Amino acid sequence: MIIGTLIEIIGKIFFMILFGFVLKKAGIITNEFQKGLSNLLLNAILPVSILSSSSNPFSKELSRGLLITALLCFMYYISTLILTHLITGTFKTDNSTKKIFITMSVFANVGFIGFPIADELFGSNGMLYTVIYNMFYQIFFFTYGTNLLSNKGKFNISSIFKSPVTLSSFAAVIIYLSPYRFPVFINESLSTVGGMMVPLSMIIIGCTLVDIRPKEILKDKYSYLVSLLRLLIFPLAVIGILLLIGIKGEVAVIIAVLTGLPSGSLNVILAEQYNCNPEYAARTVIQSMILMIVTLPVIISLSLKLLI
């Protein structure tokens, strides 16, 4: 059953990515159109999908899972930030590359890829766990990450509350913990709109792959190290720790899988903004996204086999 489920999920993902690739290659989706689709996904479809997950009936087991997710996410970000600082201390390169290496290694593409994968695996339960994971991502990224890259010496707390994804995440948790639920027709409407999240995100990923120049991606050793940490070492370590402390079930699988996602595209945006080697950041994001096609099925398979 686990193998069949995995094959079905990966098959859907590959087909939708290939579909996006073909549409972009054929010129049906232009660069401008692709940018518009990305804005639509991140600022409208994804927040609506997150809100629809709040309709889950309150349960002690799910609430316990949310608390476990919060605690483990906090530990993950603290430990990986310390580890990557130690690793970059051995690098013979400029400070800009060291700083963006840290954020690229620690902060994954939770919003763009994590939510669709979680939805495919466990539906609204997976979405709620990912909401908590993403909240910690936003907090650490827009405070420590921004501070690290900008050298301003102060945390940018306000940036956390400018993201529709973050605002909808807070709203979803509050609604879930309260006795209030949306009326049926509103919830069904939210679910219908939110259902566009998975296909749209995979189509956009397929479009992104069209513009890749393999030679530029394959020559950077620091990009490979980020991919190794992000896609294999961190998720395998998390799986081992979860087994060691006896945490299993849907929440364990979601945490492990989200930890094995490629580097987040927000790293590139901040690298460009603060002039922290944006070319390296872009190469690394694309490389880790390509390698994810091989590594993510392995992480999902191991997680479903060992943690359920």
N, C-alpha and C positions, 0 to 999 in steps of 0.2 A: 504493500500500500504506500509506504514511504517513497519507494523508488518510482512508482507510477505517478504519485503527486509531484515529485521533483521533476520528472520528465515533462509532465504537462505544463508546469510553471515555466521551466526554462524554454520549452518549445514555444509557448506564447510570447515570451520576451524576445527570443531570437526572431520570430516572424515579424513582430511589430517593429523591431530595430531595422530589419531588412527592408520592410515596407517604407520606413522613413528614408532609408538610404536610397532606394529606387526613386522615390518621389523627388528628392533633392537632386539626384543625378539627372533625372529627366527634365528638370527645370520647372516642375509643377510647384515646388516650394522654393522660393527665392530667399536670399539672405535676409531681406527686409521682412518677408512673411515669417521666416523662422524666428526672427527676433520678436515679432508680434506674438507668435505662439508661445514663446518662452515667458513673455510678460503675462499673457493670459493665464498660463499654467501657475506661475508663482504668485500672482497677485489676485487671482480669482478662483480658479478651479481647485487648487490645493487647499486654500483656506476653507472653502465650502465643504470639501471632502473631510477635513479635520472636524468641522462642526457637526457633520452628520454622524461621526463616530461617538458623539456624546449621548446618543439616544440609547446606548446600551443600558439595560436595567442594572441598578446598583447591586453589587455582590461583594462579599468579604474577600473572596478569592481574587477577583480582579483588582480590588483596591489594594490588597496585599502585593499583587504583582506590580502595581504602579509605584508603591513605596520601595520595593526591591529595585525597580528600574532607576528610581531617583538616587538611591544610595550607591548603586554600582556605577552609574554614570558619573557621579561626583568623584568616586575613587578612580575611575578610568582617566578622566581628564587631568586630575592632579598627578597621577603616576606617569602618564605618557608625556606630559609637559616636562616633568623632571628628567625622565629618561632621554628625551630628544635634546634637551639642553646639554646633558652629559655627552651625548653622541656628537653633537656639533662642536664640542670643545676639542675634538680630535681632528676636525677638518682643517685643511690648508686652503682656505678660500675666503672670499670677502664676507663681511658681516651681513650684507643684504641677502646673500644666498643662504647663510646660516639661519637667519631669521625666518625666511620664507620656507626653508626646509622644515623648521619646527611646526609651523602652522599647517603645511601641506601634509605632514605625517600624522598630526593629531586630529585635524578637523576634516571629516568625511563629507560626502555628498548625501547627507541625510534627507534633506528636503526634496531634492530632485529625483533620487533613485530609491532612498530608504522607504518613503511612504508607499510608493507603488508595490515594492517587494513585500512589505509588511501586510498590505491589503491583500495581495495574492496568497500569502501564506495563511493568515488567520483572520482576515476580514476586519471588522470593527474593533475586535480585541487587539489585534496587531497594530491597528492605527492608534489606539489609545496609548499603548506602550511606547510607540514611536513619537507620539506627541510629547511625552515626558522626556524621552531621550533628546528630542530636538530642542526642547526648552533649555536644557543644560548646555547643549551645543551653542545656542544663541547667546546665553549668558557668558560663557567662557570666550566665545569667539569675539563678541562685540565689547568685551572688557579687556581681558588679557591679550587676546590676539591682536586687536586693534592697537593697543598700547605698545606691544612689542614691535610692530611694523612701523608705527608712526613716530616713535621716540618722543611723544608729547609729555610723558610722565604722569598722565592721569587717565582714568578709565572713562570710556565713552558709554555711560549707562543709558543715555537717552536713545542710542541707536537700537537698543533691544526692542523698544516699543514703537519703532517706526515700520516694522515688518508686519504685513498682513498675516503671514504664517504664524509669527509669535503671538500676535493678538488673538487669532483664532484658537491657538493652542491653549492659552490661558482661559479663554471663554469655554472651550470644550471641557477642560478639567473642572471648572467651577460648575458648569451645568451638570456634568456627570455626578459630582459630589452632592448636588442639591436634589430636592424632590421634584424639581421642575423638569419637564420634557416638552420638546416641540410638539405641536399638534401633528397628527398623522400626515396630513397633506403637505405640511411644510417639510417634515422629515423625509417624506418620499421624494419631494422636489430636490432637497439637498442631496439625497443619495443618487438621484438621477444625474444631476450636474456633476457631482463628485465622481461618478463612474467614468467620466472622461479622463480622469487623472492618469490612470495606468497607460492606456493606448497613446495619449498625447505625449506623455513624458518619454516613452520608448521611441516614438516616431521622431521626436526632437533629437534624441541621442543618435539615431540612425542618420539624421541630417548632418550632425556634427562630424561624423566619421568621414564624410565625403571630402572635407577640406584638409584632411591630415596628410602631411608629408612624412613618410616613414623614416627617411634618413635622419631628419632632425630629431625625431623622437627616440631613435635607437642608439644615439651616440653619447648620451649624458649619464654618467655613472651615478650621480646624485639622484637623478630621477628614478633609476632602478632601485636605489636604496629606499626611497620613499615608498615605492610600490611594494617592495618586499615587506616593509614594516606594516603598511596599511592593509595589504591584501592577504598576507599570510601570518606573519609573526604576531601581530596584535590579536586577530580573531582566534588563532589557535591557542594563544595564551589565555584568552578569556574563556574559551571552551574548557581548558584544563582547570582554571580557577573555579568555574561554575561546578564542575564535577567534584572538585576537591571539597567545596563547601556545601555540596548537596543541594544545589538549586537546579531544578529541572522544570520542564513544561514550556508552554508557549512563551512566557516572559524570557526564559533562558535562551530559547532559539532566536527570538527577536534581538536581544542584546548582542548575541554572538554574530548574527548576520549583519546587523547595522555597523558593528565594529570592523567588518571586512569589506566595507564599501570603498570605492575609489576616492581620491582627494576631491574636496569640494570646490566648485567653480568660484565661490566667493573669495577664495584665496587669490585667484587671478585678478579679480576686481580691486582688492585691497593692495596687491602688489603693484598694480598699475597706478593706483592713487598715491601711494607713498614711495614709488620708484624703488621697489625692492625686487629687482630682477624679474620683471613680469614675463619675459620670454621663457625663462626657466620654469616659472609657475605654470604657464600655459602648456609647455611640453609635458610636464609631469602630470597634469590633469588628464590630458589626452592619453598619455601612455598608460596610466593606471586604469582608465576607462576601458581601453582595449584589453589589457591583461585581465580585467574583471570578468570578461566573457569566459575565461578559463578557470579563474580561481573562485568566483562566487558560487558556481554550481558545486564545487568541492566543499566549500564552507557550509552551504545550505544542506548538502547531503550529510556531512558529519554532524551538524547540529541536530537535524531531524533524527538521526540514528542514535546519537549519544545522549541527547538532552530531553527527549520526549518520553 
